[in-house]
Amino acid sequence: MSIENYSYLWNEKKADFVLVKTDFGYGIVDKKEQSMLLISDEELEQKIISKMLENGNKVYDNINQAYSDV
């Protein structure tokens, strides 16, 4: 799957999809729906996270911060 299939994360849904710091790196979280986006391809996931960081998606220290900022 192409990274462009996920462009909504840093474009039209940028306010909803955020990054949460974890012990393993970052988790992709939909703070509005209170759910996590799981991507089984680790290389693709890292590219998506990098793209989200480049485009200024919010980053939270924990999941509670993300869920309370709706």
Protein Blocks (a to p, Z undefined) as FASTA:
>chain_A
ZZklmmmmmmmmmmmpccdddfklpadddfklopadddfblklmmmmmmmmmmnopacdf
bfklmmmmZZ
